[in-house]
């Protein structure tokens, strides 16, 4: 009797190993602005704690030991600040999203800030290789009078090699909640003919990168003029989607967008968060 199973000479598809990384950080109020209350981490993610510079709050450095993310990989990231706590989270290097064989790369981030807490979420850029498929979601929950300075940057291809993101897919969603509920929602979706979308004059106009900065703070409106008057090396703009919320974006060459985002972080951390006007060493070394 002949078996109905797979023929012996049929190729066996390989099962690719997938990364499932995670971290969860909890900071409480304390000397220097904050103290570490709890830490969980799961490979390939690791959190390092460089000694902060004078006047800075605790600094958590996110490291992906795998060196990048492939299709099917997933990261789950969580940061919680107790009332009155202050902290900065950045990444040790740019995150790379490699070409996918089909599955999406998933990154889910949740930020929770207690009353009067202040967090800088300022990872370095995410580089999308041609063929990458990224699904990323950011959820922030802020209690009364909490302050969040968040910045992220997408690079559409390996700019240094002249590569562009032509195929693949991106879904990048932000949600910000305050004491009264949802305060802001935004999503970026790229799929299909990505080249045409990036080249469209009323979309990305051929830009290599997109930088986004969000300041949620009681004094956000007072910072609008500051951001608008910064010298911008690339086209950009800033607006107030609603009271207490400042949004800025830049489009252009990857290196120039990085400079624009960095300059805005420096200005706002000094003016709104009362921190020294400088970027973390991770951005400059």
C-alpha positions as CSV (number, residue, x, y, z in Angstrom):
1,X,0.0,0.0,0.0
2,X,1.4,3.4,-1.0
3,X,1.6,6.0,1.7
4,X,-0.3,9.3,1.2
5,X,2.4,11.3,3.0
6,X,5.1,13.5,1.6
7,X,7.2,11.9,-1.1
8,X,10.7,10.9,0.2
9,X,12.4,13.1,-2.4
10,X,10.4,16.3,-1.5
11,X,12.6,19.0,0.0
12,X,12.1,19.6,3.7
13,X,11.7,23.3,4.5
14,X,14.0,24.5,7.2
15,X,12.6,25.8,10.4
16,X,14.3,29.1,11.2
17,X,15.1,30.0,14.7
18,X,13.1,33.1,15.8
19,X,14.1,35.6,18.5
20,X,11.6,36.4,21.2
21,X,13.1,39.1,23.3
22,X,11.7,41.2,26.1
23,X,12.5,43.6,28.9
24,X,10.5,45.2,31.7
25,X,11.8,48.1,33.7
26,X,10.4,49.8,36.8
27,X,11.9,53.0,38.2
28,X,10.9,54.7,41.4
29,X,11.6,58.2,42.7
30,X,14.9,58.6,44.5
31,X,18.2,60.3,44.6
32,X,19.2,61.7,41.2
33,X,15.6,61.4,40.0
34,X,15.1,57.7,40.1
35,X,16.1,54.3,41.4
36,X,15.7,50.9,39.8
37,X,12.8,49.0,41.4
38,X,12.6,46.0,39.1
39,X,14.2,44.5,36.0
40,X,13.3,41.6,33.8
41,X,15.1,40.8,30.5
42,X,14.9,38.0,28.0
43,X,17.5,37.3,25.3
44,X,18.3,38.8,22.9
45,X,17.5,42.0,24.7
46,X,19.7,43.3,27.5
47,X,19.5,46.5,29.5
48,X,22.8,48.1,30.7
49,X,23.0,51.0,33.1
50,X,25.9,53.3,32.3
51,X,26.8,55.9,34.9
52,X,24.7,58.9,34.1
53,X,26.5,62.2,33.5
54,X,26.2,65.0,36.1
55,X,22.7,66.3,36.4
56,X,21.1,63.5,34.3
57,X,18.6,60.9,35.6
58,X,19.2,57.2,35.5
59,X,20.1,56.0,32.0
60,X,19.0,52.6,30.7
61,X,20.8,51.4,27.5
62,X,18.9,48.9,25.4
63,X,21.1,46.4,23.6
64,X,20.0,43.8,21.1
65,X,22.6,41.0,21.4
66,X,21.5,39.5,18.1
67,X,22.7,42.5,16.2
68,X,19.4,43.0,14.3
69,X,15.9,41.5,13.7
70,X,14.6,39.2,11.0
71,X,11.2,38.3,9.9
72,X,9.3,36.4,12.6
73,X,11.3,37.9,15.4
74,X,9.4,39.7,18.2
75,X,10.3,42.2,21.0
76,X,8.2,43.1,23.9
77,X,9.4,46.2,25.8
78,X,7.9,47.8,28.9
79,X,9.0,50.8,31.0
80,X,7.1,51.9,34.1
81,X,7.8,55.0,36.2
82,X,6.3,55.3,39.7
83,X,5.0,58.8,40.7
84,X,7.8,61.4,40.8
85,X,10.4,59.1,39.1
86,X,12.7,60.3,36.3
87,X,14.6,58.2,33.8
88,X,16.1,58.1,30.3
89,X,16.0,55.1,27.9
90,X,18.1,55.0,24.8
91,X,19.6,52.3,22.6
92,X,23.3,51.5,22.3
93,X,23.1,51.5,18.5
94,X,20.7,51.7,15.6
95,X,18.3,48.8,15.3
96,X,18.4,46.9,12.0
97,X,15.4,45.2,10.5
98,X,16.6,42.6,7.9
99,X,15.0,41.4,4.8
100,X,12.2,39.0,5.6
101,X,11.4,35.7,3.9
102,X,7.7,36.4,4.6
103,X,6.8,36.8,8.3
104,X,6.7,40.2,10.0
105,X,9.0,41.5,12.7
106,X,7.0,42.6,15.7
107,X,8.0,45.3,18.2
108,X,5.6,46.2,21.0
109,X,6.4,48.9,23.5
110,X,4.4,50.0,26.6
111,X,5.3,53.1,28.6
112,X,3.5,53.8,31.9
113,X,4.2,57.1,33.8
114,X,2.9,57.9,37.3
115,X,2.0,61.3,38.5
116,X,4.8,63.9,38.1
117,X,7.0,61.3,36.5
118,X,9.3,62.2,33.5
119,X,10.6,59.8,30.9
120,X,12.9,60.3,27.9
121,X,12.3,57.5,25.3
122,X,14.9,58.3,22.8
123,X,16.3,55.1,21.0
124,X,18.5,55.6,18.0
125,X,17.2,55.1,14.5
126,X,15.6,51.9,13.1
127,X,17.1,50.9,9.7
128,X,14.7,49.1,7.4
129,X,16.6,46.9,4.9
130,X,15.0,46.4,1.5
131,X,12.4,43.6,1.9
132,X,11.9,44.2,5.7
133,X,8.5,43.7,7.1
134,X,8.0,45.6,10.4
135,X,4.9,45.9,12.6
136,X,5.7,48.2,15.5
137,X,3.3,49.5,18.1
138,X,3.9,52.1,20.9
139,X,1.4,52.5,23.8
140,X,2.0,55.3,26.4
141,X,-0.1,55.8,29.5
142,X,0.4,59.0,31.4
143,X,-0.9,60.0,34.8
144,X,-1.6,63.6,35.7
145,X,1.3,66.0,35.2
146,X,3.6,63.3,33.8
147,X,6.0,64.3,31.1
148,X,7.1,62.2,28.2
149,X,9.7,63.1,25.6
150,X,9.7,60.4,22.9
151,X,11.6,60.3,19.6
152,X,12.0,57.6,17.0
153,X,13.4,57.6,13.5
154,X,12.9,55.3,10.5
155,X,15.5,55.0,7.8
156,X,14.1,53.6,4.5
157,X,17.0,51.4,3.4
158,X,20.7,51.2,4.1
159,X,21.5,54.8,3.1
160,X,25.3,54.3,3.4
161,X,25.1,51.6,0.7
162,X,22.7,53.5,-1.6
163,X,20.0,51.0,-0.8
164,X,16.3,52.0,-0.7
165,X,13.3,50.3,0.8
166,X,11.4,49.1,-2.3
167,X,9.5,46.1,-1.1
168,X,8.3,44.7,2.2
169,X,6.0,46.5,4.5
170,X,5.8,48.8,7.5
171,X,3.0,49.4,10.0
172,X,4.1,51.8,12.8
173,X,1.4,52.8,15.2
174,X,1.5,55.2,18.2
175,X,-1.2,55.6,20.9
176,X,-0.9,58.0,23.8
177,X,-3.4,57.9,26.8
178,X,-3.8,60.4,29.6
179,X,-6.0,60.4,32.7
180,X,-9.0,61.3,30.6
181,X,-8.4,58.5,28.0
182,X,-6.9,58.4,24.5
183,X,-5.2,61.7,23.7
184,X,-3.4,60.9,20.4
185,X,-3.3,58.2,17.8
186,X,-1.2,57.9,14.7
187,X,-0.2,55.2,12.2
188,X,2.2,54.9,9.3
189,X,1.5,52.2,6.7
190,X,3.7,51.3,3.7
191,X,3.0,48.3,1.5
192,X,2.8,47.3,-2.2
193,X,4.7,49.8,-4.4
194,X,6.7,51.3,-1.6
195,X,9.0,53.1,-4.1
196,X,6.1,55.1,-5.5
197,X,4.9,56.0,-1.9
198,X,8.4,57.2,-0.9
199,X,8.8,59.2,-4.1
200,X,5.4,60.8,-4.1
201,X,5.8,64.6,-3.8
202,X,3.0,65.0,-1.3
203,X,4.1,62.0,0.8
204,X,7.8,61.5,1.5
205,X,9.2,63.3,-1.6
206,X,12.1,60.9,-1.9
207,X,13.3,61.2,1.7
208,X,15.7,58.6,3.1
209,X,14.4,58.9,6.6
210,X,11.5,60.1,8.8
211,X,12.0,61.5,12.3
212,X,9.2,61.8,14.8
213,X,9.3,63.6,18.2
214,X,6.5,63.8,20.7
215,X,6.4,65.9,23.9
216,X,3.6,65.3,26.3
217,X,3.9,67.9,29.0
218,X,1.8,70.6,30.8
219,X,4.2,73.2,29.2
220,X,4.2,71.7,25.7
221,X,2.6,74.8,24.1
222,X,5.4,77.0,25.5
223,X,7.9,74.8,23.7
224,X,6.3,75.0,20.2
225,X,8.2,78.2,19.2
226,X,11.5,76.8,20.5
227,X,11.2,73.7,18.2
228,X,10.0,75.8,15.2
229,X,12.9,78.2,15.5
230,X,15.6,75.5,15.7
231,X,18.0,75.4,12.6
232,X,16.6,72.5,10.6
233,X,19.1,70.7,8.3
234,X,16.1,69.1,6.6
235,X,12.4,70.0,6.0
236,X,10.3,69.7,9.1
237,X,7.5,71.1,11.1
238,X,6.0,71.2,14.6
239,X,2.4,71.5,15.7
240,X,0.1,71.1,18.7
241,X,-2.4,68.2,18.0
242,X,-4.1,69.1,21.3
243,X,-3.3,71.0,24.5
244,X,-0.3,69.6,26.3
245,X,1.0,67.7,23.3
246,X,3.7,68.8,20.9
247,X,4.4,66.8,17.7
248,X,7.4,67.4,15.3
249,X,8.5,65.6,12.2
250,X,11.4,65.8,9.7
251,X,12.0,64.2,6.3
252,X,15.2,64.1,4.3
253,X,18.7,62.5,4.2
254,X,19.2,60.0,7.1
255,X,22.2,61.8,8.7
256,X,20.5,65.2,8.5
257,X,17.2,63.9,10.0
258,X,19.3,62.4,12.9
259,X,20.9,65.8,13.5
260,X,17.5,67.5,13.5
261,X,15.9,65.0,15.9
262,X,19.0,65.2,18.2
263,X,18.9,69.0,18.2
264,X,15.2,69.0,19.2
265,X,15.9,66.4,22.0
266,X,18.7,68.6,23.4
267,X,16.5,71.8,23.3
268,X,13.4,70.2,24.9
269,X,15.2,68.2,27.6
270,X,16.7,71.5,28.8
271,X,13.6,73.6,28.4
272,X,10.8,71.3,29.5
273,X,12.6,68.6,31.6
274,X,15.2,70.9,33.3
275,X,18.0,68.6,32.2
276,X,21.5,69.5,30.8
277,X,21.3,70.4,27.1
278,X,23.1,67.4,25.7
279,X,22.4,64.0,24.2
280,X,23.2,60.8,26.0
281,X,26.7,59.5,25.3
282,X,25.2,56.6,23.5
283,X,24.2,58.9,20.7
284,X,27.7,60.5,20.3
285,X,30.1,57.6,20.8
